[in-house]
Each structure stands twice: as structure tokens, then as C-alpha cells.
Amino acid sequence: MSSLETSSNAGAQVLPGEMTASPGSGAPRFDAWLDRFFAAYYRLNPVNATFIGVHAHDHRLPDFSVSGRDTARTAVAALRQELQSLPAETLTPSQAIDRDLAAGFLEIQQWELISPHFRFANPSVYTGEAIFGVLSLFLRRFGTAAERVEAAIQRMEAVPALLRQGQETVRRAPIWWTERARRECSGALAFFQAGIDLLEPEYQPFLPDIRRAADRATAAFADFDRYLESELRQQPLEDVGCGADTFDLLLRRAHFLDWDAETIADYALEEMRRSEAELNAGAERFGAATWQSALAGLAGLHAADSAGYYARYNTLWLASRRVVEEQGLLTWPEFPLRFVPQPRWARDAAPNLYFLFYRSPAPLDPLDGPVDYLVTPIESDMPEEKQIELLRSVNDSVIKLNHVVHHGGIGHHVQNWHAFRAESRIGRIAAVDCASRIALLAGGTMAEGWACYATELMGEAGFLTPLELYSEHHARLRMAARALVDCRLHTGSLSLIQAEALYRDRVGMSPAAARAEAVKNSMFPGGAVIYLLGADAIKDLRRRMQKAEGAGFDLRAFHNRFLSFGSIPVSLIASHMTRGATDAQ
């Protein structure tokens, strides 16, 4: 299937309101410290480094051994001490942002390095880093094929050591975390056993060497899976929460929020009730007795066949861009993207992995062609009933709202373009998708908040059909439920089973999706509040700026300036944008 390219010229335009660097200004001692901060970050997180576009560590996997953990703790403590002892300097606004974000990240790292969530009770940490350490090298086009292959071989040869560290370290784990790690083992085995042979032609000359290394990685994953099944499953842990104090730390030092968990939970619960009321009140307009029945009507609105299915992505992408440009919502950058079927080598592995349709491009790699957006493929030999099932599940609303608006267009893709050009160095990389989460939690309220806000914005602009607009109440119900679960799961007032039930019974998720969402929330505390709180903080900032600027308020300029800060907490952006303006509230 040929690719469906949406744009072709990667221009380096400067947008109105975009922050521009001031060479030679600011605090040189802090800049030197920040250089050391990034060097340590990439050294300790080599898979993240690959996804970000730093390739000095492409041959390595993280060291989670006892000595590796000691090295990481020493590095974090030294960086914190150095930062605190820096002589007084006048920081630029972007340096002040980076100082706050780096200090918060290091404080959180000290907890992560001793936390069951990220080392001692989570086998998925080991499986995720091991498989995506290799996949990251085949999902990117940088350097030469030979260089990528050599790095992949070295990482495959390092897989046994990393998974042995997992066996030595993780002696008890929540049963659902163990099950997630087992699924990741299945995905890894699918790639190493069969996917390797389906790699693109440029890798075929290297296949014998790749196969030898893949066989060793296969044996290591099979052995780890046996450990998970025969030993770790027999030693379940019940508690999955990080605790109220730690959750408060994440809110304050990653998201820079003043609200505590209880306040957020109360707000999220009220938003859930409001969304449910809107859904219940609106169902009748679509000839349905319940909101579930009304939303089920979206599945029937889809392309007629596989050709129409692939074309639909590009058609809706172009239509969304026209609406943005005609209504002056923001300046749409020339950032090439094409919708292509998921590669054959990934298709058996992807369902069991954190394998995204859209991954943030690597901000530190040169962009030498369009970004590939990997869509669910329709196989030519797929039975007709399976094709219809896929067309119904990936219907027009899913393509429009999720793949085009939220991810591939005005949402994540446009936001990433701006982030890569931000003056904040942390803001350039924080929201990059890595093995199982973004590079720094601090990027979350901007990245997900903006993508959710952008979908609502396109509704305001008339891009959504009445039924799609109505479905946004369900999207908000889901966002609010995520925030509620995040807070209550980690402060101990909600169990994993109760979280699963809430997603299933109140949000309407399938049992499998409800469990997967609950597990993800439990593994990454502070990672599910970002959708609701980020989107609402953007809307609140927009209202405040409108009131402050009155008739002079320009929506395009507001969005351009807002995005120019990069992937940093919305609360910090709001502080900078409202500074000096009259707050009408």
C-alpha cells in the first residue's frame, strides 16, 4: 500500500509569538550544569536517548543492577547538590523554567530509584526497556542502516543481562503488572522469532547477524516469561498505590500544581457527573434511549472498502488543516507527515506492546523526510467479515478525532513542531514518547492537555458532526475518570479492581480496555491527571487572556505563543503569559 503524504516541505518558519534564543545571554554556569544534567539523563536512560535523537548510547540498555542503581543515585544526588550550590546568576525566563523543571525531575528521580513502581516490583520496566531498546532502532531513520543494525545487535546481546537483573530484583509484584510483562514477552518473542525476517529490504543484507543476536534475545525473553509464570505470579503484591505524599510530590514538582489529590478527585468526580448528565440529556436527539446506543451509531459511519479507508486519513487531515487556516486558529507549520500501514514486521508484536500509531519524532534528529503515522492495516486476504469489523472499529469518528485531530494534526504533531523549537531545552524533549511513557512527566499537561483541548477547539470551529460533537462528552467523561482513578488509586481509596469496574461500568470501556487503563494508571502515578487538568488549564488561560486583552485578543496569536513554550507544565506557561497582564478575574 503506497503512503498517503499530507505535506512535503519541511520549512523552518518562525511563528508569531514564538520564543527565540538569545545567544550569549543568561547564566553560563547554569547552562554548563544543564549540559551535565542532560549528559547524565542520556547515560542513565539510553533507550530514551535514542527516541530523543541522541545516539551516543544506541548500543546500550539501561543498567538496573545493584551497582547501576547506586551509580544512578550518586549521579542524581550530585546533580542536586551542584544545582543548589551554583553561584547567583541572572537567569533568562527559559533558564528559570529549566531550573525548576530539572530540580523537580531530580527530586522525583530520588523517589523512582527506590520505588517499587520503577525497579523493585515492576517486571514491565525490564521487558519494556529490553524490547523497545531494539525497536527504537528500527522505528527511526538516522545514520546508516549498518549503524542502526550494529547498535541493534549490541542491544539484543545485552537483553539477557537486563532480564536477569529483573529476575534478581523483582521478587514480588502486583499480579496485573506481571501479566502486562508477560504480554510484552509475547510481543518481543513475536518480533524476534518472525518479525525480524520481515524487516525492510535495507536490513536484509545484515539478516544473518541480526538473526544470531535475535536468537539470544529470544531465549532470554522465553526464560524471563517462564520466571514470570512459574515464580513471580506466585508472589503477588496487593498494594499498587505510590502513597499520598509521593502523589503530592508529583503534582507539585512535575506538574507544578497547587491542588492536592483530594481537590482534584472532587473536581474530576463532579466533571464525570456533568458529562454523564450531558450524555443522558442528549441521547434522544439521535433517536436513542441511552447514550451508549447513541454513540454506537458512530461505528456505522465508515469507509466502504480498504481503498476508501486508507484515503480517509489524508482527506480528513487536509480538511482539518483547511479549517484551522481559514478560521485563523493558529499558524500551521510545514511539518510533513504521511499515513502508512503499520510495517509487516511489527504486526504480530504490536498488540502486546506499547506500540503507538504516532510517536513524537526525535527532536534532536534532522528531519529528512515525512514522519510516518502507522495506521491499522487492512490485509488484502482478510475475510470480508474481518474487514467490516475493522472498518467499524476504525470508523470516520475514530480517524477524525483520534488519528487526525488529537495525534497527527493540530494536536500532538503541531505541538511537537513547536516544542522542538522552544527556548526551554527541557521543553524540547519532555513529551517525547519512549519505551513506556514520555521522557519527563513534566511534559504531560501540555502534550495531552493541548491535544484534548485541540479536539474541543475543532468542535468549536465546526469540524465535527453533531454526533461527533456529542461524543466529546464521552471523551470528557473518560478524561475525568482517569483523573479520579489516578488520585484515588495512589492515595489508597480505590483498588485496582474498583478502578477497572469504574472504567467498565461508568465510562463504558470494554473489559480488556478497562483493565489495561487501570493497570497503566497504577504503574505510572501522576500520568492520568494530565488530560483533564491540562485541557482545562488551557481553557482557563485562554479565558483569562481574553478578559485581560479585551478587543485586542487574537486567538491565533494566543495559540502560537502558548505553543512556543514547548512541552512544559501548563501552569508555568500560564504564569509567564499572564505576567504583567491585568487579570480580570
C-alpha positions in Angstrom: 0.0 0.0 0.0 1.5 3.3 -1.0 1.9 6.0 1.6 -0.6 8.9 1.8 1.5 12.0 2.2 -0.1 15.1 3.8 2.6 17.7 3.2 6.0 17.8 1.6 8.1 20.7 2.6 9.8 20.9 6.0 10.1 24.7 6.3 11.9 26.3 9.2 9.5 29.2 9.6 9.4 31.4 12.7 5.9 31.7 14.1 4.4 34.9 15.5 4.9 35.0 19.3 7.5 32.2 19.2 10.3 32.4 21.8 13.6 32.9 20.1 17.0 32.1 21.6 19.3 34.9 22.7 22.8 33.7 22.1 25.3 34.6 24.8 22.6 35.8 27.3 21.7 34.3 30.6 23.7 32.3 33.1 26.6 30.4 31.7 27.2 28.4 34.9 23.7 27.1 34.9 23.9 26.3 31.2 27.1 24.2 32.0 25.2 22.4 34.8 22.3 21.8 32.4 24.7 20.2 30.0 25.8 17.8 32.8 22.1 17.1 33.6 21.4 16.1 30.1 24.6 14.0 29.8 23.6 12.1 32.9 20.0 11.7 31.8 21.0 10.2 28.4 23.7 8.0 30.0 21.2 6.6 32.6 18.3 6.3 30.1 19.9 5.1 26.8 16.7 4.0 25.2 15.1 7.4 25.9 18.2 8.9 24.3 17.6 7.0 21.1 14.0 8.1 20.9 15.1 11.7 21.5 17.8 11.6 18.9 20.9 11.3 21.0 22.8 8.4 19.5 26.0 8.0 21.6 24.2 5.3 23.7 22.4 3.4 20.9 24.4 0.3 21.7 23.4 0.2 25.4 20.4 -0.8 27.5 19.9 0.7 31.0 21.8 -0.9 33.9 19.3 -1.8 36.6 21.8 -3.9 38.6 22.7 -3.0 42.2 25.8 -1.2 41.1 23.8 0.5 38.3 21.2 1.7 40.8 24.0 3.0 43.1 25.5 4.9 40.2 22.2 6.5 39.3 21.5 7.5 42.9 25.0 9.0 43.2 24.6 10.9 39.9 21.2 12.3 40.9 22.4 13.4 44.4 25.5 15.1 42.9 23.4 17.0 40.4 21.0 18.2 43.1 23.9 19.3 45.2 25.6 21.1 42.3 22.4 22.9 41.4 21.9 24.1 45.0 25.5 25.4 45.2 25.5 27.3 41.9 26.5 30.9 42.4 23.8 33.5 41.9 23.2 34.4 38.3 20.5 36.2 36.4 18.6 33.6 34.5 16.7 34.1 31.3 13.0 33.1 31.5 13.7 29.9 29.7 16.6 29.1 32.1 14.4 29.8 35.1 11.9 27.3 33.6 14.6 24.7 33.0 16.0 25.1 36.5 12.6 24.5 38.1 11.9 21.5 35.8 15.3 19.9 36.3 15.2 20.4 40.1 11.7 18.8 40.2 12.8 15.9 38.0 15.8 15.1 40.2 13.7 15.2 43.3 11.2 12.7 41.7 14.1 10.6 40.5 15.3 10.1 44.0 11.9 8.5 44.7 11.8 6.5 41.5 15.2 4.9 42.1 13.9 3.3 45.3 10.3 2.9 44.2 8.5 -0.5 43.5 6.9 1.2 40.6 10.1 1.6 38.6 12.5 -1.0 39.9 11.6 -3.5 42.6 8.1 -4.7 41.9 7.5 -3.9 38.3 8.8 -6.5 35.8 7.3 -4.5 32.9 10.1 -1.9 33.4 12.6 -4.6 32.3 10.6 -6.0 29.4 9.6 -2.6 28.1 13.2 -1.3 28.0 14.5 -4.5 26.5 12.2 -4.7 23.6 11.9 -1.0 22.8 15.7 -0.6 23.1 15.7 -2.7 19.9 12.5 -1.5 18.2 13.6 2.1 18.6 16.4 1.5 16.2 14.1 0.1 13.5 11.4 2.7 14.0 13.7 5.6 13.2 15.8 6.6 10.1 19.0 8.1 11.3 22.6 7.4 10.3 23.1 4.4 8.0 21.3 1.1 8.1 24.6 -0.6 9.0 25.0 1.7 12.0 21.4 1.0 13.2 21.9 -2.7 12.7 25.2 -2.7 14.7 23.5 -0.9 17.6 20.5 -3.2 17.5 22.8 -6.3 17.6 24.6 -4.9 20.6 21.3 -4.2 22.4 19.9 -7.7 21.6 23.1 -9.2 23.0 22.5 -7.1 26.2 18.9 -8.3 26.6 19.9 -11.4 28.7 21.7 -9.3 31.3 18.9 -6.8 31.7 16.3 -9.5 32.1 18.5 -11.4 34.6 18.6 -8.1 36.6 14.8 -8.2 36.5 14.7 -11.7 37.9 17.2 -10.8 40.6 15.4 -7.6 41.6 11.7 -8.2 41.2 10.7 -10.9 43.7 7.1 -9.9 44.3 4.8 -7.9 42.0 1.1 -7.0 41.6 -0.4 -9.8 39.5 -1.7 -7.5 36.8 1.8 -5.9 36.4 3.2 -9.4 36.0 0.5 -10.1 33.3 1.4 -7.0 31.5 5.1 -8.0 31.5 4.1 -11.5 30.1 2.2 -9.8 27.3 5.3 -7.8 26.5 7.3 -11.0 26.4 4.8 -12.4 23.9 5.2 -9.2 21.8 9.0 -9.4 22.0 9.0 -13.1 21.0 6.8 -12.4 18.0 9.3 -9.8 16.8 12.5 -11.7 17.5 11.2 -15.0 16.1 9.3 -13.9 13.0 9.2 -10.1 12.7 13.0 -9.9 12.2 12.7 -11.7 8.8 10.1 -9.1 7.6 12.4 -6.1 8.1 12.7 -3.7 5.2 15.0 -4.5 2.3 17.8 -2.2 3.5 18.3 -4.6 6.5 18.2 -7.9 4.6 22.0 -8.0 3.8 22.5 -8.0 7.6 19.9 -10.6 8.4 22.3 -13.5 9.4 24.0 -11.3 12.0 20.7 -9.9 13.2 19.2 -13.4 13.4 22.0 -14.7 15.6 21.6 -11.9 18.1 17.8 -12.2 17.9 18.0 -15.8 18.8 19.9 -15.0 22.0 17.3 -12.3 22.9 14.5 -14.8 22.1 16.0 -17.3 24.6 16.3 -14.6 27.3 12.6 -13.4 26.9 11.4 -17.0 26.9 13.3 -17.6 30.2 12.0 -14.4 31.7 8.5 -15.4 30.8 8.9 -18.7 32.5 10.1 -16.9 35.6 7.1 -14.6 35.5 4.7 -17.5 35.1 6.2 -20.0 37.5 7.6 -17.8 40.2 6.5 -14.2 40.2 2.8 -15.0 39.7 3.0 -17.0 42.9 4.2 -14.0 44.9 1.5 -11.3 44.3 1.5 -7.9 45.9 -1.8 -6.2 46.7 -0.8 -2.5 47.1 -0.2 -0.6 43.8 -0.5 3.0 45.1 2.5 5.3 45.4 1.1 6.9 48.6 -0.4 10.3 49.2 2.9 12.0 50.0 4.5 10.8 46.8 1.5 11.7 44.7 1.6 15.2 46.2 5.3 15.4 45.2 4.4 14.5 41.6 1.7 17.1 41.5 4.0 19.8 42.9 7.3 19.0 41.3 6.3 17.5 37.9 3.1 19.3 37.1 3.6 22.4 39.3 0.0 22.3 40.5 -1.3 23.8 43.7 -4.2 21.4 44.0 -3.9 18.3 46.2 -5.2 14.9 45.3 -8.4 15.2 47.2 -9.3 18.5 45.5 -8.5 17.1 42.0 -10.5 13.9 42.8 -13.5 16.0 43.9 -13.3 18.1 40.7 -12.9 15.1 38.5 -15.9 13.4 40.1 -18.1 16.5 39.5 -16.9 16.6 35.9 -17.9 13.0 35.5 -21.4 13.7 36.8 -21.7 16.7 34.5 -20.6 14.7 31.4 -22.9 11.9 32.3 -25.8 14.4 32.6 -24.9 15.8 29.1 -24.8 12.4 27.6 -28.1 11.3 29.1 -29.8 14.5 28.1 -28.6 14.3 24.5 -29.3 10.7 23.6 -32.8 11.4 22.5 -31.6 13.8 19.8 -30.1 10.9 18.0 -33.1 8.6 18.3 -31.5 6.6 21.1 -32.7 5.6 24.6 -29.2 5.7 26.1 -26.0 7.5 25.4 -24.3 4.1 24.8 -26.8 3.4 22.0 -26.4 6.9 20.5 -22.6 6.6 20.4 -22.8 3.1 18.9 -24.2 4.8 15.8 -20.6 6.2 15.0 -19.5 2.7 14.1 -21.8 2.6 11.1 -20.2 5.7 9.6 -17.0 4.4 7.8 -15.3 3.9 4.5 -16.9 1.4 2.1 -13.7 -0.6 1.5 -10.0 -0.8 2.2 -9.1 1.8 -0.5 -11.5 4.3 0.9 -10.3 3.5 4.4 -6.7 4.5 3.6 -7.8 7.5 1.7 -10.0 8.7 4.6 -7.0 9.6 6.8 -5.5 12.0 4.3 -8.8 13.5 3.3 -9.7 14.3 6.8 -6.2 15.6 7.6 -6.3 18.1 4.7 -9.9 19.1 5.7 -8.8 19.8 9.3 -5.9 21.9 8.1 -8.2 24.0 5.9 -10.5 24.7 8.8 -7.6 25.8 11.0 -6.2 28.1 8.4 -9.5 29.5 7.2 -10.6 30.3 10.8 -7.2 31.6 11.9 -6.9 29.2 14.8 -3.1 29.0 14.7 -0.2 29.1 12.2 0.0 25.6 10.8 3.7 24.7 10.3 5.1 22.8 7.3 5.8 19.5 9.2 5.5 16.6 6.7 3.5 13.6 7.8 2.2 10.6 5.9 -0.3 7.9 6.9 1.2 4.5 6.1 0.1 0.9 7.1 1.9 -0.5 10.1 5.0 -2.3 9.0 4.7 -6.1 8.5 7.5 -6.8 10.9 5.5 -5.2 13.7 2.0 -6.6 13.2 2.2 -9.7 15.3 4.2 -8.0 18.1 2.4 -4.6 18.3 -0.9 -5.8 20.0 1.1 -6.8 23.1 3.4 -3.8 23.3 3.2 0.0 23.9 3.4 0.3 20.1 1.9 3.7 19.2 0.3 4.8 15.9 2.1 8.1 16.3 5.3 8.6 18.1 6.8 12.0 18.6 9.6 12.4 16.1 13.1 12.7 17.6 13.6 16.4 18.3 17.4 16.1 18.1 17.5 14.2 14.8 17.4 16.0 11.5 14.1 15.7 9.7 15.0 14.3 6.3 11.5 13.2 5.2 7.9 12.9 6.4 7.0 11.5 9.7 5.3 8.1 9.4 2.0 7.7 11.1 1.4 3.9 11.4 -2.3 3.1 10.8 -4.0 -0.2 11.4 -3.7 -2.2 8.2 -6.5 -3.9 6.2 -4.9 -7.1 4.7 -6.0 -7.9 1.2 -6.6 -11.6 2.2 -8.5 -10.7 5.3 -12.0 -12.3 5.4 -14.8 -9.9 4.5 -16.4 -10.0 7.9 -13.0 -9.1 9.5 -12.6 -6.2 7.1 -16.1 -4.9 8.1 -15.2 -5.4 11.7 -12.1 -3.3 11.3 -13.9 -0.6 9.3 -16.5 -0.3 12.0 -13.9 -0.1 14.8 -11.7 2.4 12.9 -14.7 4.5 11.7 -14.8 8.1 10.5 -15.0 9.5 14.0 -12.0 7.4 15.2 -9.9 8.6 12.3 -11.0 12.2 12.6 -11.0 12.7 16.4 -8.1 10.4 17.4 -5.8 9.9 14.5 -6.1 13.2 12.6 -7.0 15.9 15.2 -5.6 14.5 18.5 -2.5 12.9 17.2 -1.5 13.5 13.6 -2.6 17.1 13.1 -3.3 20.2 15.2 -2.9 18.1 18.4 0.4 16.3 19.1 2.0 16.8 15.7 1.7 20.5 15.6 2.6 20.8 19.3 5.7 18.7 18.7 6.9 21.1 15.9 6.7 24.0 18.3 8.2 22.1 21.2 11.3 21.2 19.1 11.9 24.9 18.6 11.2 26.1 22.2 13.8 28.1 24.1 13.4 25.8 27.0 15.8 22.9 26.5 13.8 20.6 28.6 10.6 21.7 26.9 12.1 20.4 23.6 12.3 16.8 24.8 10.0 16.3 27.7 7.0 14.9 25.8 8.9 12.5 23.5 7.4 9.0 23.6 9.8 6.5 25.0 9.6 2.8 25.9 6.5 3.1 28.2 6.0 6.8 28.9 7.1 10.2 27.9 10.7 11.4 28.6 9.8 13.6 31.6 6.4 13.7 33.4 6.6 17.5 33.4 5.7 17.5 29.7 2.3 15.8 30.3 -0.2 18.6 31.0 1.0 20.4 27.8 1.2 17.4 25.5 -2.0 15.7 26.4 -3.8 18.8 27.6 -3.2 20.5 24.3 -4.3 17.5 22.2 -7.5 17.2 24.2 -8.1 21.0 24.0 -7.4 20.9 20.3 -10.2 18.4 19.7 -12.6 20.6 21.6 -11.3 23.6 19.6 -12.1 21.8 16.3 -15.6 21.2 17.6 -15.9 25.0 18.2 -14.7 25.5 14.7 -17.5 23.3 13.2 -15.2 20.5 12.1 -17.1 17.8 14.0 -20.5 16.4 13.0 -23.3 16.7 15.6 -22.8 13.1 16.7 -19.1 13.6 17.0 -19.6 16.7 19.0 -21.9 14.8 21.3 -19.3 12.1 21.6 -16.9 14.7 23.1 -19.0 14.5 26.3 -17.9 10.9 26.5 -14.3 11.8 25.8 -14.6 14.2 28.8 -16.1 11.5 30.9 -13.1 9.3 30.2 -10.7 12.2 30.9 -12.3 12.9 34.3 -12.4 9.2 35.2 -8.7 9.0 34.5 -8.0 11.9 36.8 -10.2 10.4 39.5 -8.6 6.9 39.3 -5.1 8.4 39.3 -5.8 10.3 42.5 -7.7 7.7 44.4 -5.7 4.7 43.3 -2.5 6.3 44.5 -3.8 7.7 47.8 -5.3 4.4 48.8 -9.0 4.9 48.5 -9.5 2.9 45.3 -8.3 -0.6 44.4 -7.3 -1.8 41.0 -10.4 -3.9 40.7 -12.6 -0.9 41.6 -10.7 1.2 39.1 -11.3 -1.4 36.4 -15.0 -1.6 37.3 -15.3 2.2 37.1 -13.9 2.3 33.6 -16.1 -0.6 32.6 -19.4 0.4 34.2 -19.4 4.2 34.2 -17.2 5.0 31.2 -18.3 2.1 29.0 -14.9 0.6 28.2 -14.6 -3.0 27.2 -13.4 -5.3 30.0 -9.9 -5.6 28.3 -9.6 -1.8 27.8 -10.8 -1.1 31.3 -8.2 -3.4 32.8 -5.4 -2.1 30.6 -6.2 1.5 31.5 -6.4 0.7 35.3 -3.0 -1.1 35.1 -1.4 1.8 33.2 -2.7 4.2 35.8 -1.3 2.1 38.6 2.1 1.8 37.1 2.6 5.5 36.3 1.3 7.7 39.1 0.5 11.3 38.1 0.3 10.3 34.5 -3.5 10.2 34.1 -4.5 13.6 35.6 -2.8 15.4 32.7 -5.6 15.1 30.2 -8.3 16.8 32.2 -6.2 19.2 34.2 -4.1 20.2 31.2 -7.0 20.8 28.9 -8.9 22.8 31.5 -5.9 24.8 32.4 -5.5 25.9 28.8 -9.2 26.9 28.5 -8.8 28.8 31.8 -5.7 30.6 30.5 -7.5 31.5 27.3 -10.4 33.0 29.2 -8.1 35.0 31.4 -6.1 36.3 28.4 -9.3 37.2 26.6 -10.5 39.2 29.6 -7.1 40.9 30.1 -6.7 41.8 26.4 -10.3 42.6 25.5 -10.8 43.6 21.9 -7.1 43.1 21.2 -7.2 39.4 21.9 -6.2 37.3 18.9 -6.8 33.6 19.1 -4.1 32.7 16.5 -1.5 34.8 18.4 -2.6 33.2 21.7 -2.2 29.7 20.4 1.1 30.4 18.7 2.6 32.0 21.8 1.2 29.3 24.1 2.7 26.5 21.9 6.1 28.3 21.6 6.9 27.5 25.3 7.4 23.8 24.4 6.4 20.7 26.5 6.4 22.3 29.9 3.7 22.4 32.6 0.7 24.5 31.5 0.8 26.1 35.0 4.3 27.5 34.2 3.2 28.8 30.8 0.2 30.5 32.4 2.4 32.2 34.9 4.7 33.6 32.1 1.8 34.6 29.8 -0.2 36.4 32.4 2.8 38.2 34.0 2.3 41.9 33.6 -1.2 41.5 32.2 -4.3 42.7 34.0 -6.0 39.6 35.5 -9.7 40.3 35.0 -10.6 37.5 37.3 
